[in-house]
Amino acid sequence: MNNLKVGLMLVVLTTLLVWAGYALGGAAGAGVAFVLALAMNFGTYWFSDKLVIKMTGAQPVAESQAPELYAMVRSLSSRAGLPMPALYIVPDPSPNAFATGRSPERGVVAVNEGLLNLLDRQELEGVIAHELAHIKHRDTLTMAIVASIAGGISMIAGIFRFAAIFGGNDEEGGGLGALVFALVAPIAAMLIQFSISRAREYEADRMAAELVGTGRGLKSALLKLHRGVAVQPGHMPPQAAHLCIVNPFSGVQGLVALFSTHPPMEQRVAKLDALEGRLIGAVAR
């Protein structure tokens, strides 16, 4: 059901992009927008992992440098039925982690130095399991594609705003309509993007708890990381914030929280608590 929802939202985003192109340039504009969507998705598929690694400054780590981390990731990957991902460490004191890669065979797990200094073994295991869940579900590719399409909508909306402001009004009110579209379309695209991101975080939390056998480590890690990034904000670029296990720009409240890439922490913790009860019950049976 979650994958169906994601697919439908991707269709909505692509439709918004093509509609924007049609409104701006008729049938020709719609064709250009569709080709733009294909080009962005192609580039995202082949190069998103490289771009994320480059923009975060993540550095590859050899097994000899982090044998315990390698052993943990190898064990969890085997349990999840995944090939061993490439491991990276981000030289950032803010505690966070992310996964990238267009497929499980090209998966990457990256952890910040601040996270390694903050978490104990059980908490780190929960975080690694969460990132492996993203790789298994190919969330990294889905979110990269969503972000690229949303970016295309925002770009076309910017052209609309320029045309509406400086292109003058017509008798049919087309200028006003273009301005309204230019304001509404990117907000709609952003909300869809964040809705997908939040849904995938819940699902990754669930799979991580089931993979480890308990959600206690992940719950404790999430609470520590949430407080940690509030004290020590990260250097993750905003366009890649949705990849992190916790929002690197936490602390937003009220209306601004609607535009957060991550679910509220109290809701994630509540879902893990509910899942813990089911896991304990399954073991008892």
C-alpha positions as CSV (number, residue, x, y, z in Angstrom):
1,M,0.0,0.0,0.0
2,N,2.9,2.4,0.9
3,N,4.5,1.8,-2.5
4,L,1.2,2.4,-4.3
5,K,0.8,5.7,-2.5
6,V,4.4,6.7,-3.4
7,G,3.7,5.8,-7.1
8,L,0.5,7.8,-7.1
9,M,2.3,10.8,-5.6
10,L,5.0,10.6,-8.2
11,V,2.4,10.6,-10.9
12,V,0.8,13.7,-9.3
13,L,4.2,15.5,-9.2
14,T,4.9,14.6,-12.8
15,T,1.4,15.8,-13.8
16,L,2.0,19.1,-12.0
17,L,5.2,19.6,-13.9
18,V,3.6,18.8,-17.3
19,W,0.6,21.0,-16.5
20,A,3.0,23.9,-15.6
21,G,4.7,23.4,-18.9
22,Y,1.4,23.4,-20.8
23,A,0.2,26.5,-19.0
24,L,3.4,28.3,-19.8
25,G,3.8,27.2,-23.4
26,G,0.9,25.2,-24.6
27,A,1.4,21.7,-26.0
28,A,5.0,22.5,-26.9
29,G,5.6,23.6,-23.3
30,A,4.0,20.4,-21.9
31,G,6.3,18.3,-24.2
32,V,9.4,20.2,-23.0
33,A,8.3,19.8,-19.3
34,F,7.8,16.0,-19.9
35,V,11.2,15.7,-21.5
36,L,12.6,17.7,-18.6
37,A,11.1,15.3,-16.1
38,L,12.6,12.3,-17.9
39,A,16.0,14.0,-18.1
40,M,15.9,14.9,-14.4
41,N,14.9,11.3,-13.4
42,F,17.7,9.9,-15.7
43,G,20.3,12.1,-14.0
44,T,18.9,11.3,-10.6
45,Y,19.0,7.6,-11.2
46,W,22.6,7.5,-12.3
47,F,24.3,10.3,-10.3
48,S,22.3,11.0,-7.1
49,D,24.5,8.9,-4.9
50,K,27.7,10.6,-6.1
51,L,26.1,14.1,-5.7
52,V,25.0,13.4,-2.2
53,I,28.4,12.0,-1.2
54,K,30.2,15.0,-2.7
55,M,27.9,17.6,-1.2
56,T,28.1,16.1,2.3
57,G,31.9,15.7,2.3
58,A,31.5,12.0,3.3
59,Q,34.7,10.0,3.2
60,P,35.0,6.2,2.6
61,V,36.2,4.3,5.6
62,A,38.2,1.0,5.3
63,E,37.4,-2.0,7.4
64,S,40.8,-1.7,9.2
65,Q,39.7,1.7,10.4
66,A,36.3,0.7,11.8
67,P,36.2,-3.1,12.2
68,E,33.3,-3.0,14.8
69,L,31.2,-0.8,12.5
70,Y,31.9,-3.1,9.5
71,A,31.0,-6.2,11.5
72,M,27.7,-4.7,12.7
73,V,26.7,-3.5,9.2
74,R,27.7,-6.9,7.6
75,S,25.6,-8.8,10.2
76,L,22.5,-6.6,9.8
77,S,22.9,-6.6,6.0
78,S,22.9,-10.4,6.0
79,R,19.8,-10.5,8.2
80,A,18.0,-8.1,5.9
81,G,19.0,-10.0,2.7
82,L,21.1,-7.1,1.4
83,P,24.6,-7.0,-0.1
84,M,27.2,-5.2,2.1
85,P,26.9,-1.4,1.4
86,A,29.8,0.9,1.1
87,L,30.5,2.7,4.4
88,Y,31.3,6.4,4.7
89,I,32.0,8.7,7.6
90,V,31.0,12.4,7.4
91,P,33.4,14.8,9.2
92,D,30.6,16.6,11.0
93,P,30.2,16.9,14.8
94,S,26.4,17.0,14.4
95,P,24.9,13.5,15.1
96,N,23.2,12.2,12.1
97,A,23.3,9.5,9.4
98,F,21.9,8.8,5.9
99,A,21.8,6.3,3.2
100,T,22.0,6.7,-0.6
101,G,22.4,4.6,-3.7
102,R,20.1,3.8,-6.6
103,S,19.8,0.1,-5.8
104,P,20.7,-2.3,-3.0
105,E,23.8,-3.3,-5.0
106,R,25.0,0.3,-4.9
107,G,23.9,1.1,-1.4
108,V,25.8,3.5,0.8
109,V,25.5,4.1,4.5
110,A,27.1,7.2,5.9
111,V,27.3,8.2,9.6
112,N,28.5,11.5,11.0
113,E,31.4,11.6,13.5
114,G,29.1,13.2,16.0
115,L,26.8,10.2,15.9
116,L,29.6,7.7,16.5
117,N,30.7,9.8,19.5
118,L,27.2,10.0,21.0
119,L,25.5,6.6,20.6
120,D,26.1,3.3,22.4
121,R,26.2,0.0,20.5
122,Q,22.5,-0.8,20.7
123,E,21.5,2.7,19.6
124,L,24.0,2.6,16.7
125,E,22.6,-0.8,15.7
126,G,19.1,0.7,15.5
127,V,20.3,3.6,13.3
128,I,22.2,1.3,10.9
129,A,19.1,-1.0,10.6
130,H,17.0,2.1,9.8
131,E,19.4,3.1,7.0
132,L,19.5,-0.4,5.6
133,A,15.7,-0.4,5.6
134,H,15.8,2.7,3.3
135,I,18.2,0.8,1.0
136,K,16.1,-2.3,0.9
137,H,13.0,-0.3,0.0
138,R,14.9,1.8,-2.5
139,D,13.7,4.9,-0.7
140,T,16.9,6.7,-1.5
141,L,16.1,6.6,-5.2
142,T,12.4,7.4,-4.7
143,M,13.2,10.5,-2.7
144,A,15.9,11.7,-5.1
145,I,13.4,11.5,-8.0
146,V,10.7,13.2,-6.0
147,A,13.1,16.0,-5.1
148,S,14.2,16.5,-8.7
149,I,10.6,16.7,-9.9
150,A,9.7,19.1,-7.2
151,G,12.7,21.2,-8.1
152,G,11.5,21.3,-11.7
153,I,8.1,22.5,-10.7
154,S,9.7,25.2,-8.6
155,M,11.8,26.3,-11.5
156,I,8.9,26.5,-13.9
157,A,6.8,28.3,-11.2
158,G,9.6,30.9,-11.0
159,I,9.3,31.5,-14.7
160,F,5.5,31.9,-14.2
161,R,6.1,34.5,-11.4
162,F,8.4,36.5,-13.6
163,A,5.9,36.3,-16.6
164,A,2.9,37.2,-14.4
165,I,4.7,40.2,-12.8
166,F,6.4,41.6,-15.8
167,G,4.3,40.2,-18.7
168,G,1.3,42.4,-18.0
169,N,-2.3,41.4,-17.6
170,D,-4.7,40.1,-20.3
171,E,-8.4,40.6,-20.6
172,E,-9.1,37.0,-19.5
173,G,-7.2,37.3,-16.3
174,G,-4.5,34.9,-17.5
175,G,-1.8,36.9,-15.7
176,L,-3.6,36.5,-12.4
177,G,-4.1,32.8,-13.0
178,A,-0.4,32.3,-13.8
179,L,0.6,34.1,-10.6
180,V,-1.7,32.0,-8.5
181,F,-0.4,28.8,-10.1
182,A,3.2,30.0,-9.6
183,L,2.5,30.4,-5.9
184,V,0.4,27.3,-5.3
185,A,2.2,24.7,-7.4
186,P,5.6,24.7,-5.6
187,I,3.9,24.5,-2.2
188,A,1.8,21.6,-3.4
189,A,4.9,19.8,-4.7
190,M,6.7,20.5,-1.5
191,L,3.9,19.1,0.6
192,I,3.7,15.9,-1.5
193,Q,7.5,15.6,-1.3
194,F,7.4,15.8,2.5
195,S,4.5,13.5,2.8
196,I,6.4,10.8,0.9
197,S,9.5,11.4,3.0
198,R,7.6,11.1,6.3
199,A,5.8,7.9,5.2
200,R,9.2,6.3,4.4
201,E,10.7,7.3,7.8
202,Y,7.9,5.5,9.6
203,E,8.4,2.4,7.4
204,A,12.1,2.4,7.9
205,D,11.7,2.7,11.7
206,R,9.3,-0.3,11.7
207,M,11.6,-2.5,9.6
208,A,14.7,-1.5,11.7
209,A,12.9,-2.6,14.9
210,E,11.8,-5.9,13.4
211,L,15.3,-6.5,12.0
212,V,17.0,-5.9,15.3
213,G,14.2,-7.6,17.3
214,T,13.5,-4.5,19.4
215,G,12.9,-0.8,18.9
216,R,14.5,0.3,22.2
217,G,17.9,1.1,20.7
218,L,16.4,3.0,17.8
219,K,14.0,4.9,20.1
220,S,16.8,5.9,22.4
221,A,19.0,6.9,19.4
222,L,16.3,9.0,17.8
223,L,15.8,11.0,21.1
224,K,19.5,11.5,21.5
225,L,19.9,12.6,17.9
226,H,16.9,14.9,18.0
227,R,18.4,16.7,21.0
228,G,21.9,16.6,19.5
229,V,21.1,18.3,16.2
230,A,19.2,21.0,18.1
231,V,22.4,21.8,20.1
232,Q,24.8,21.1,17.2
233,P,23.1,21.8,13.8
234,G,24.5,19.9,10.9
235,H,26.1,21.0,7.6
236,M,23.8,18.9,5.4
237,P,22.5,20.9,2.4
238,P,18.8,21.6,2.7
239,Q,18.1,19.7,-0.6
240,A,19.4,16.5,1.0
241,A,17.9,17.0,4.5
242,H,15.2,14.4,3.8
243,L,17.9,11.7,3.5
244,C,19.0,12.0,7.2
245,I,17.6,9.9,10.0
246,V,16.6,13.0,11.9
247,N,15.9,16.5,10.6
248,P,19.3,18.3,10.6
249,F,17.4,21.5,11.0
250,S,15.2,20.5,14.0
251,G,13.5,22.8,16.4
252,V,10.9,24.2,14.0
253,Q,7.4,24.6,15.5
254,G,3.9,25.6,14.4
255,L,3.1,26.2,10.8
256,V,6.7,25.8,9.8
257,A,6.6,22.2,11.0
258,L,4.2,21.4,8.1
259,F,7.2,21.8,5.8
260,S,9.5,19.5,7.8
261,T,10.9,16.6,5.9
262,H,10.6,14.3,8.9
263,P,7.6,13.2,11.1
264,P,7.3,14.7,14.6
265,M,9.7,12.9,16.9
266,E,6.9,12.2,19.5
267,Q,5.0,10.3,16.8
268,R,8.0,8.3,15.7
269,V,8.6,7.3,19.4
270,A,4.9,6.5,19.9
271,K,4.9,4.2,16.9
272,L,8.1,2.4,18.1
273,D,6.5,2.0,21.6
274,A,3.4,0.4,20.0
275,L,5.6,-1.9,17.8
276,E,7.7,-2.9,20.8
277,G,4.6,-4.3,22.5
278,R,3.8,-6.4,19.4
279,L,7.4,-7.6,19.2
280,I,7.4,-8.7,22.8
281,G,4.1,-10.5,22.3
282,A,5.4,-12.3,19.3
283,V,8.5,-13.5,21.3
284,A,6.2,-14.6,24.2
285,R,4.2,-16.8,21.8
